[in-house]
């Protein structure tokens, strides 16, 4: 009875850590992308593309964590 409860708590902690890491990563990506566009407005489109791809990869980690826990 106690071991399944600990296993479920550990799984939830892994997902929470992955979500926190992804949220921090997305925030840093947005911060640096806006800083880069501020420095070079002509490169806004390539910077936006790179930021969107990086954000998708950072958020993908959460889906792997959820999938591996279940």
ABEGO torsion letter per residue (X at the ends): XAAAAAAAAAAAAAAAAAAAAAAAAAAAAAAAAAAAAAABAAAAAAAAAAAAAAAAAAAAAAAAAAAAAX
